[in-house]
């Protein structure tokens, strides 16, 4: 078996060696596992399964369900186990080395020091966000459940490898930042990021404090302007959480921005997806604001799915939910 599709075939064989699964279950496992790089779309999965069936490496059992579509359950065969073992013992591909930041640095003599600082700060934020997301995915993935039952003793080592990559990359970014700080800058003015931090501001509209209640730390953000005016504002809030080692945010204001509550702008969807991936947010709205029905439906659905964003009218209820 050769090529990337064949590698996916071996992943499927590995999963089926643990237990029989449906195509949908295989797809969800691959999509939710951070160290599996395939998209796990239907075309990929079912093409791979069809190839495995043709080669006699798996079997299919149709399970009929009353009042629901039938399910195809796939099971590995003895030949499939032999193929999986043969692949495990074969030569392992060398790691792929592909970092856009290195290419950018190779041409970075075009930029002023402040621009370089901004570029590195953005890259560091992206690393931190991806590290948090990967750790969450590892905690919830199929292999974490298997580890709890004693079937996967290597997950801690896999986690260590992934998290060491992000940690090492952040140390390297800091080293580059220290070098950049020695370079001359034409204007020699503080960067925008530094000014924001000095003034305890997020974007241009919000102020923040680091608070602690019952031993639990959270960010308290207030604004005289409408809340959440841009996707960048959400990014800045998440970055502040990383800097202060907390994933809980309490926001307070009179109302949301019009762009946020009008779903056609796409702002609410983008922001809430970011929040849901990284942090938990309670919002206190002091003024009266009539939300469009579609916005209310989206927030309600989000609460049902992952319970990471909720709107309140008083701080007591908001804090109780946020720190629960």
N, C-alpha and C positions, 0 to 999 in steps of 0.2 A: 504494500500500500504506500503510495507516494503523494506528496503535495498536501496543501493545507486542509482539503476536504478529508483526506485520509487521516490526518491528525485529529480532526473532529470525530471521525468514525471511531478512533481509539478512545477518545473521551467518552463517547456514548457506550462503548463496550465496558469501560471502567465503571461507569455509573450502573449499568445493568449487571455487572458482576457483584454489586452490592445488593441489589434487589430489582425485581421486575418493575418497569415504569411505563407510563403512557408517553406519547410524544409530547404532550403538553407539559407533563412533569419534567421531562428532560430539558425542554426549552426553558422553563422557569429556573431550574437549577443553574444552567449555563449563564443565563442573563443576570442572575443574582450573585454569581461568584466572581470576585474582583480579579482573580488570577487566571480566569478563562477569557481570552481576548475575542472570542467570536461574538457576533451580535445575537446569535441564537434565534434568528428569524425563522419563520415556518419553512421557507424554501430550503435553507441550509439544513435544518433538522431532518425534514422528511426526505430530502434527497439522500442524505447520509444513511438514514434508516433503511431506505429502499435498497441501497447498495449492500448494506449488511445482510438484509434478507436474501438478496440474490446470491450472495456468497455463502449462505447457510451459517452465518456467524450469529444470527439471532433468529428467534421465532416470534410469531405474532398470534395472540389469542384475542378473539373478538368477544368482549363482555357486554351483553345486552343489559340495558337498564330500563326499568319501567318508568315511563313518562319523561325520559331523557335520552339524548343520543347515545348510541353504542360507543364503547371505548375500545381502542386497540392497545393491548398490553404486551410489551416486548420483553423477552427473556433471552439471556445469553445462552448459547449452546457450548458444548465441549470444544468445538472448533474455535468458537469465539474466545473462549478462555485461553486457548493455545495462542491465538493471534495476539491477544492482549499481552500475554507474558512475553511473547517474542518482541513486541514493540517496546515493552518496558526494559528489556535487556539490550536493545539496539542502541547505537550511538545517539547521544542527545545533541540536538542543534545548539550551536553557540548562541548566547543571548544577543538580541537585536539592540544595537547601539544607535539611537536616533533621538537627538535632542535639538530642538529648534533654537534654544537659548544659546547654544555654542555657535551656531551659524550667525545669529544676530551679533554676538560679541565679536566675531571675526571681522564684521563690517562696522563696528560701533565707533570707530574713530570719527564718523560723521556727526556724532551727537555731542552735545554739551554735557557737563557733569550732572546737572540737574535732570536732564533727560535720561541719562544712564541710571541715575538713582530711581527715577520713576519706573523705568523698565524692570529693574531688579526687584523693586518693591511689589510690582504687579505679579511677577513670576513667583516670588516667595509666598504671596497670598494664595496663588493658585495651588502651590504645593501643599500648603497647610490645609486648604479646603479639601483637596483630594485625599490627603492623609486621613482626615476625619471621616470622610465618606467611605474610604476603604476599610477603616477599622469597624465602622458600623456594619458594612456589608459582610465582613468576616464574622462578626458576632452573630449575624442572622442567617448566614448561608447554610446550605445543606450539610456541609462538612462539619459545621459547628454542632449540629444536631447529632451527627454520626459520632463525633468525639465524645459527646455526653454519654453515649451508649457503649463507648470503648472501642469503636470501629475505626477511628482515625487518630493515631497517636502522633501524626506529623503536623497537625494544624498549627500548633504553637511555633514550630520551626518555620512553617510557611509564613505565618504572621510576622515573625521576627525578620525574615528576609524582606518582606514588603515594607515594613515600617522602618527598617534600617536604611532602605533606599531613600525614603523621604527625609529621614533625619540627616543622612549624609549630604543630601542635596541642599538642605537648608544651611548646613555648616559651610558648604562650598559657596553658597550665595552670600553669606556673611563675609567670607574672605574676600570675595569680589567687591562687596560694598566698601570694605575697609581700604582696598586699593583705590577704588573710585574716589573716595574721600580725599585722597592726596592729589588728585588731578585739579588743575586750574579750571575755573568756570568763568565764562565771559561776563555773566552778570553777577555771579557770586551771591545769589540771594537764596534764602531758605526755600526748600522745595515745598510744594503745596501740601504734601503728606505731613511734613514736619510742622507746618503752620497749623494744620488741623489738629494734630496731636497736642501742640502747645496750648491751643485755645480750647481744648476739650470739645471740639466740634466734630460732627460727622457731616460730610458734605458742607453745605453752607447754611443749613436750616435747623440742625438738631444739636442739643447739648446732652452730655451724658455724665453719670456718676456710677461708680462701682459700689454696690450696696451688698449687705449681708444680713440675712434673716434666718434665725435658727441654724446657724452654721452653713447656710447655703448661699453662695455668691450669685449675683445677677447684675446685669446692666440696667440702669434706669435712664431712659431717654425721654426728653421733653422737647416740645417745639411749639412756637407761636404760629408757625406756618402749617398748612395741611400736611399730614403724614404721608410718607412714601410717595415721593414725586418722581422717582426714577429708579431704574434697576441698579445704577451705581450706588445709590443710597443703601440698598439692601446689601450690596457687596461690602460697603464700608462698615456696616453694622456687624456683619459676620466676621470681618477682619478684626474689629475691636474685641469681639468675643474671644477669638484666638489669642490676642495679645494679653487679655486679662484672665485667661483660663476659665471661662465659663461659657455655657451653652444656653443660658436662660436670659431672656430679654423682656423687660417691662417697658412699653412705650406709652406715652400719655400726650394727648392733644385734643383739639376741639373737633377735628374731623379728618377724614382721609382726603387725599387729592382726588380730583375728578377723574384723572387718568387711571388711578388705581381701581376705582369702583366701576368704571365703564369697561367691560370686558373686551370690547372690540379693539382697545388699544394694545391688548396683550400684556400690559404691565403686571396686572395682578397674577396672571398665570406664571410669568417668569419669576416674579419675586417670591411667591408662595412655594414654588418648586425649590428655589434656593434655600428658603427658610426651612422647609421640610427636610432637606438633605442634611442640614448642619446644625440648626438651633431650634429652640422652642420659644415662641413669641406670644406674649399676652399684651393686648392693646386696650387701653382705657380711653374711650371717646367721651369727652365731657359735654360736647355740644349735641344738638339734635341733627341727625343726618339720615335722610331717607335713602336706603340702599336699593339699587335696582334688583329685581327678583333674581336675575341670573347670578348676580354677585352673591346674594344670600345663599342660593343653592350651592354654589361652588364652595363657599366657606363651610357650609353644613356637611357637604360630601367630604371635604378635607378633614373635618373633625372626626368623621366616622372612620376614615382610612388610617390616618396616622396621628391625629390629635396633637399637632404641633403649632397650631395657630388658632387663637380664639379672641373674640371681641367682648369687652366687658364695659360696664358703666360705673364700677367702683373698684377701688384698689384692693379692698379686702378679698373679694371674690377672685380678682385677677391674680393676686399673690398666692392665694390658697391653691389655685389650679396650677400656676407656673411652677411652684416649688414642691408639688406633690410627688 
